[in-house]
């Protein structure tokens, strides 16, 4: 068969006609492969970013929970020390005051357990120490002036104010439901403690400690005792909140939400 054979010429022309189509097919296949590889890389990038963000959120939430636990340790220390004072100083010769201080001490112990359990559920360590910054700047200066029941009430009221404001602020900052639950449920209890203490403070300040009782003698209560427990502002203040990093403990990085070890 010679090179001029019509059959060879026909085959050559057919091959030339197919070649561009094959090239286009190869190009499309290559484009699909590249797009798939890029898609996988982008998906992996976003997945890694999501895990990194979740890890950072979890670490921040653990710090908040540990600081909350340190405030509960401080409250426990303050109430425990108050209960060791003479009844003439801490006011426990009044049955209601004695019961309130003891009950509130127990509730702070329950709050401590809740915060530490939440921190551990996010991979953090429990906080067993108190907030030394607050203790040295807020509590210590007041200890030397505890001479009468009103002084003790003033101190524990200050602690309750600060814890309530701190938890209210922390609740808006956390990202994990496990951290939000104890903060959102405990903050109102601390505010309730403060409301009761304000009423007691008003009666002590008004020279009517005998009216601190349940049920109260409504006809004898001064007007201040009726509304002192109600705040005038529409939103609970947070200006007195403590720093989120104030009561943290050293720990291994917590697990990111949704990841497994």
Helices and strands as residue ranges (DSSP letters): H 6-84, H 87-90, H 95-121, H 132-134, I 135-139, H 140-143, H 149-171, H 177-205, G 209-211, H 223-227
